[in-house]
Amino acid sequence: MSDPLAVIARLPGVPEAVEEARRAVDLLYRHRVLRRASPTVSAESSLRGARASAAIEGVDVPLDALRRDEVPDPVVQGALRASAELGRLGPTWRQAPRQVLARLHTVAAAGLTDAASLGRPRTDTPDLAPGTFSARTGSSDSSNLSGSSGSSRTGMTSRSSETHGAPGEPARTDEPARTDEPVTADGPSLTGGTFLAGGPSPAGGPSPAGGPALADEPASGDDPFGLGPAPGAKETGVRMEGLFELLATPTKAPAIVLAAVVHAELAVLRPFGTADGLVARAAERLTLVEYGLDPKSLVAVEVGHLELPYAEGLRAYLTGTSEGVAQWVQQCASAVTLGVREATAVCEALQRG
């Protein structure tokens, strides 16, 4: 069985960045404050992460204003709701990712789009039925998920299962991948004919999301990160199916690699048309939790993304080259490391009293 995520995990620079992030997380989990105040640190990390996610969308507000509930802005409120929802969605993420994404969009996009569009992917082509993420016959409906239940984030997943499908087994690092061609497992296709990371479209047409984006492409109000037009709904549905397959297929790749691909695919595909960035970053954090790197949800990875060149990283991923994908995964690993720093600061503040 091919393992496309393991291929990405071996790209030059990725193993080192991932290992640095994992060591940082390990050190954080040994902090003595967590013996008595882990839920407090998790709650504070979630608040800071939500603030950072909204700031990436262009709505930067003081943390103290959030604590006082003085910010009615719908982007900020959507980020807060999405962050709060993660603890209930964790057990569902592996089994029903469509429902989880629908629910995240429902809470994140409230106030940003009409109620009928909440939790439903955009349908901008006539050959895609509404309410599904796939152009394939018989695919699962993505209508709103309500009444989700499950355990809280704390202790949901053992950190020993940080390698999806292969507990404790790290990605191989002895076979560096080439950097002059699109990332592949066995040929150009990552999963069953679905192309990720801006590669050729399944039908041999234009590249997803309008093809590779130039690093100096000007941003606009409708495209703040300079990603170019989103792919059509039919193509987005096919690629989303490929993403769901990645979530369900065992891999030797570390959770950071899977989380990076989840984040980037949602951010560049923009499957809902509104609040996609909020959903993408929430899904990345959920992946880090559920796939074992950060089971207590302590790492404020969104804060790390805010401090790094976020749009540049996404545009690099969108080129579809091994070099571009590696740049994005390394950036996500660095965001984890910076998120650990943020969580450690919370621990230190609690320790001082």
MOTA-V756705 format. One record per pair of residues at least 12 apart in sequence whose ideal C-beta (glycine too) atoms are under 6 Angstrom apart, sorted by the first residue. I is the first residue (numbers start at 1). J is the second residue. Records with the same first field share a line. If there is no record, write none. Layout:
I = J / J
This chain:
2 = 185 / 186
3 = 251 / 252
4 = 185 / 190
5 = 251 / 253 / 257 / 258
6 = 171 / 251 / 252 / 253
7 = 177 / 185
8 = 183 / 257
9 = 171 / 253 / 257
10 = 175 / 177
11 = 177 / 322 / 326
12 = 176
13 = 326 / 330
14 = 326 / 329
15 = 173
17 = 330 / 333
18 = 254 / 256 / 333
21 = 256 / 333 / 336 / 337
24 = 337 / 340
25 = 340
28 = 340 / 343 / 344
31 = 347
33 = 347 / 350 / 351
37 = 350
38 = 296
39 = 154
41 = 298 / 346 / 347
42 = 296 / 297 / 298
44 = 346
45 = 298 / 300 / 343
46 = 83
48 = 300 / 303
49 = 83 / 300 / 302
50 = 79 / 80 / 83
51 = 63 / 66
52 = 302 / 303 / 306
53 = 79 / 278 / 281 / 302
54 = 75 / 76 / 79
55 = 306
56 = 306 / 310
57 = 75 / 277
59 = 73 / 75 / 76
61 = 76
74 = 111 / 112
78 = 108 / 275 / 278
79 = 278
81 = 107
82 = 104 / 107 / 108 / 278 / 282
85 = 107
86 = 286
87 = 152 / 153
88 = 148 / 150
89 = 148
90 = 150 / 156 / 289 / 290
91 = 150
93 = 286 / 290
97 = 244 / 247
98 = 133 / 140 / 142
99 = 145
102 = 119 / 142 / 144 / 145
103 = 145
104 = 279 / 282
105 = 119 / 272 / 279
106 = 118 / 119 / 144
108 = 275 / 278 / 279
109 = 274 / 275
112 = 274 / 275
113 = 274
119 = 144
121 = 133 / 271 / 272
122 = 233 / 273
123 = 233
124 = 233
125 = 232 / 233 / 234
127 = 234
128 = 233 / 234 / 237
131 = 143
133 = 237 / 240
134 = 237 / 241
135 = 234 / 237 / 238
153 = 289 / 297
154 = 296
156 = 295
157 = 290 / 292 / 295
159 = 292 / 295
161 = 292
162 = 255 / 292 / 293
164 = 251 / 258 / 291
165 = 250 / 251
166 = 252
169 = 252
171 = 252 / 253 / 254
177 = 322
179 = 322 / 323
182 = 199 / 320
183 = 197 / 322 / 325
191 = 242 / 245
194 = 238 / 239 / 242
197 = 317 / 320 / 325
198 = 212 / 318 / 319 / 320
199 = 320
202 = 238
208 = 231
209 = 228 / 230 / 231 / 268 / 318
210 = 228 / 229
212 = 319
213 = 227 / 228 / 315 / 318
225 = 311 / 314
226 = 311
227 = 268
230 = 270
236 = 269 / 271
239 = 269
240 = 271
243 = 265
255 = 288 / 291 / 292 / 293
256 = 333
257 = 329
258 = 287 / 291
259 = 284 / 287 / 288
260 = 329 / 332
262 = 283 / 284 / 287
263 = 280 / 284
264 = 317 / 328
266 = 279 / 280 / 283
267 = 280 / 314
268 = 318
281 = 302
285 = 301
298 = 343
299 = 336 / 339 / 340 / 343
300 = 339 / 342 / 343
301 = 335 / 336 / 339
303 = 339 / 342
304 = 335 / 338 / 339
305 = 335
307 = 338
308 = 331 / 335
313 = 328 / 331
316 = 328
